[in-house]
Amino acid sequence: MKANAAELNSVNRFEMSEEAIKVRQALIDSGLETPMIDNGLTSEEKYQRIKSAFTEVVSTLGLDLTDDSLAETPHRIAKMYVKEIFSGLDYGQFPKITVIENKMKVDEMVKVSDISFTSTCEHHFVTIDGLAKVAYLPKTKIIGLSKINRIVRFFAQRPQVQERLTQQILVTLQALLETDNVAVSISAVHYCVKARGVMDASSSTQTTALGGLFKRSDKTRSEFLAR
């Protein structure tokens, strides 16, 4: 199902690149887009509202905002949310992608390992810290290697659950490379587990998303999953 005008306008279509529009549509079609609504707010309006809200939060906790160590805390949090750790909610910030014709006729696996990222748990708004491994089997197109890292980072810079993040990276590369033969694996530590609740400091979570031959072929899947 194609996205309607309201859905595209919710992320300001006119600031989106063709690649960003293509990726967003693919995520909508697959039911993997991050739940977002169009609140009509500019980045500056979001900043001002978050700053005001965190002024209230900090004051409610009983902290003294007249202290020079705390005075700028609401500003810092608002700026961090809008410009940094949640910048992946803005498709205007989708990385510029270089996809080129596979003139070299590359047909073996391209794999990028140990892609570091930091994300945020959407249930508790605390840190997710992890490593991603991404691979694809080229067909007619190949992608600049650094762009894979940038795609991982873009989708990590949202409130996330790890399962969705893994699938979003998969579907994005499938859409851009026009092949199902993509695989993604993520290992991450969730601070909602480490720093609160059960307070397990040593566990990590592994998620994998496989497409095409990575799902159908034991040999291809094993080659991807091997270190």
N, C-alpha and C positions, 0 to 999 in steps of 0.2 A: 504494500500500500504506500503510495507516495505521500510525503508530508504535505499538509495543506499550508496555505499562506500564513495563517496564524502561527503555526509551529515554526516556520522559517523566520518569521518576523520576530519571534521571541528571542532570537539570538542575533538580531540585526543583520539580515541577509546581505545588505549592501556593503557590510564590512567584511564579509566572508569571501575567501578565495574559492575558486572552482573546486579545489581539492577538499576544502572544509565542507562545502555543500554536499559533495559526493559522499564524504565520510559520514556526515550527520544523517543523510538519507539512508545509508546502509545500516546504521545503528538503529534508526527508527524502524526500518523494515524488519530487522531481526529482533526487535523488542529489547535491545540492549542499551538504549540511550539512557543517560542519567536522568532521573525524574527532575524536570525543571519546569518552571512556569514563567510567563512573561509578566513581571511586575512593573515594567515601564520605567525602571530607575536607571539613571546614568551611573557611571562609575563613581562620580563625585557624590551623588545622592546616596549611593550604597555606603560609601565611606562615612558620610555624616551620620547616617542612621546607626551604623555599627558602632561608631565612636560614642554616640549618645547612649546606646544600649549598654556598652561596656563600662561607661562611666557609672551607670546605675548598678551594674553587677559588682564592680570593684567597691563601690560605696556600701552596697548591701552586705558584702563580706566583712565590712568593718575596717577596711583599709583607708588610710588617710591620703587623699589625693592632693593635699597641699604639700606633702613631702616631696622633695626634689627627685627621689628615686621612682616615685609612683605617678607623678604629675602627667607624664607623657604616655603612660601605659595604654589608655583607651585609644589614643592616636596611633600608637605602634601596632596594636592589635587590628584596628580597622584597616590600616595601610597593608599589613601583612595578609589579611583575609582577601582584600580586593585585588591587590597588585601582585601577590606572591603565591601563597599556598593554595588559593582557590582560583587562580588565573585561568585554569583549564576549563572553567565554566563558560568562558568567553571564546567563541569560535573565531572571533577576530584575532585571537592570539595563536591560532593553529599554526604550527611551524610551516615555513615555506618548504615544500617537498620537491626534490629532484628525482623524477622517474624518467629513465632513458630507455631507448630501444636496446634490446639484448643483441647487439651486433656481434658480440664475441661468442654467441651461441653457448653461453654458460648453462649447463644442465645439471650440475652437481649442487649439493646443499650449500647455502650461504647461512652461516650461524654466527650470531653475536651473543657472547656470554658475559655474565657479571655486569649487567647494566644496573647501576645503583640508582635507587629512587627513594624519595620520601613522600608519603601520602598521608591522608587523614581519614580515620575511621568515621563514617557518617553516623554511627550510632552514639558515639561518645565525644567526637571531635578531639581525639588525641592521635598521636603519631602512629603511622605504619611505616616501618623501615625495612627495605628489602632489596633483593637482587632479581633481575629478570633475565631470561634467556629466550631469544627469538631466532627463528630460522624460517627459511622459505626455499622452495625449489623454483628457480627462474623458468619462466616461459618466454613471453615476448618482451617483458620489461624487467629491469632491475632498478634498485633504489640506492641512493647514496647511503653509505653505512651509518654516518652520523645521524641521518634522518630517523633511523630506527630508534636510537636513543632519545631523540627529541619527541617522537610519538609516545614512547613510554612515559616520558616526563610530563607531557601535556595531559594525558589522561590520569596520571597520578596526582596532578594538581587540581583535584576535586575532592569533595567528600566522597568516600568510596567504600565499597566492600570488595575484598580481594577477588572474589569470583567474577564480579562484573568487570573489574579492571582487566583481568586476564582475557576475557572474551572481547572487550572493546579493542584491545591491541590487535587481536587476531582478525576481527572483522575489518578494522581499518586497513591493515596491510592487504587483506584479500581484495578489498575494494580498490585500493590504489594500484596493486600489482596485477589485478584482474586474473587471479588464480586462487583456487581453494587450498593450494599446497603451502600452508603456513602453520607454524607451531609456536606456542608461547608457554613458558613455564615460569612461575614466580614462587620464590621462597621469601617469606616476610615475617618479621616480628611485630606483633600488635601490642601497643602499649596499653590498650584497654584490658588486655590479659596480663601484661607484665606489671603495670603500675596500679591497678585497681582490681576489684573483684577477687578472683582466685590468686592474683599476684604470683604468677608462674613466670620466673625470669629467664627460663632456659628453653621454652618450647618455641617452635616456629611453625608456620602454616605453608603448605605446598599446594599450589593449584596449577593445573595444566589445561590448555585448550588446543585441540588438534583438528586440522582440516585436511581434506583430500588424502594424499598418499600417507601423510603422517598418521592418519587414523586407520587407513586400510592395510598398510604394509607394516608387518612386524619389524622388518629389517630397517626401514626408514625411521620408524618410531624409536627403535633402540639406538640408532645412530644419533638422533636428536637428544635423547635423554642421557646418553653417555656423557661423561664429563669432557 
